[in-house]
Amino acid sequence: MLYRYEFFEGTERETVSNIELENDVAAIQEGYKTAYEMVEDGVKLGVDRAGWSIQIFNDRDILVQTISLDDVLTQRRSEFKV
């Protein structure tokens, strides 16, 4: 299946289309992987990406998942608590 990722970065919006993945689960997993990388890059650069998000659409233009980078950041913080 083909998927489209909409990246909402503050007031900017970027679209990446025609990403071929096996199914919705694979598309969501790829979305979270990308979100984690975006959060980690933001921390390294000192850029607050908490308000950013990713929307994933399938080839029928149906929203599959919305990923909030704020939620990803909160999850990452909880993983590193001792």
Secondary structure by P-SEA (a helix, b strand, c coil): cbbbbbbbcccbbbbbcccccccaaaaaaaaaaaaaaaaaaaaaacccccccbbbbbcccccccccccaaaaaaaaaaaacc
